Amino acid sequence: MGPIEQPRPMTPRPFRIETVKQETSNVFTWTLRAQKEGDTLAFQPGQFTMLYLFGVGEVPISISGDAEASGDLIHTIRAAGTVTQAMQQKQAGDLVGVRGPFGNAWPIEEAEGCDVVLAVGGLGLAPMRPTLYHILRHRERYKRVYLLYGARTPSDILYPEELRAWSDSGKIDVRITVDVGMDGWTGEVGLVTDLIRDIQLDPYHCVSMICGPEIMMHFTARALFHRRIAPQHIHVSMERSMRCATGWCGHCQLGPKFICKDGPVFDYPTIQAWLHKRER
């Protein structure tokens, strides 16, 4: 038997939608399964794929499932543009194309033996979820672990059942805040940065990972600086304007870096100078 032919990076592989779960009014989760038996897609927490909707277009979406669980591929998607809005209309049984995985990973090995601060805003919880699965699976490798999560309203909170289970397990200190409290909300109202003031951590043995809107990541990093966490131990995930996922088109170039192939995860000093450069 000859060597197994590997798919080219620009060739989508067919995956079937097994389930569709509506998370919020405009956010849904797909569970995908490869059509070719044994054609599983191994990935690391923080990586993304290019999802191709035949006849419509292609978009980069972070993987939001468990990297150590074999089988299905999970993506949580916001219906925000032409392609993702068309994706929201798809049902179980439909086929989509998948390329990847692409990009680098969250520094889960670097964080071993340290306090870990995971700060996320809005849909940023989806790219962070594989890291949470990994930490829960290997909880003995880490010290204190905080998940600081900010959403616009209580109805925008992702994965509420999982958040409750993670908190109840006692393995992760889960703290949630919303911009606007409503619907009987009795929790925190404010910004993710407000949650950083009250956590206990060893700043000299702490790694932070941040995912969310760029302005949120900037101010969260500043709040962590005030807690004396070194900038090189703060990591952010960038998701600007990726198209080809291989660095050829140049559309996601940010200074000297290409987000799709040099990222999407960067340590803060590497990306700090470019974080506020406006897209053109």
Buried (B, 14 or more C-beta within 10 A) or exposed (E): EEEEEEEEEEEBBBBBBBEBEEBBEBBBBBBBBBEEEEEEBEBBBBBBBBBBBEEBBBBBBBBBBBBEEEEBBBBBBBBEEEBBEBBBEBEEEBBBBBBBBBBBBBBBEBBBEBBBBBBBBBBBBBBBBBBBBBBBEEEEBBBBBBBBBBBEBBEBBBBEEBBEEBBEEEBBBBBBBBBEBEEEBEEBEEBBBBBBEEBEBEBEEBBBBBBBEBEBBBBBBEBBBEBEBBEEBBBBBBBBBBBBBBBEBEBBBBEEBBBBBBBBBBBBEBBBEBBEEEEE
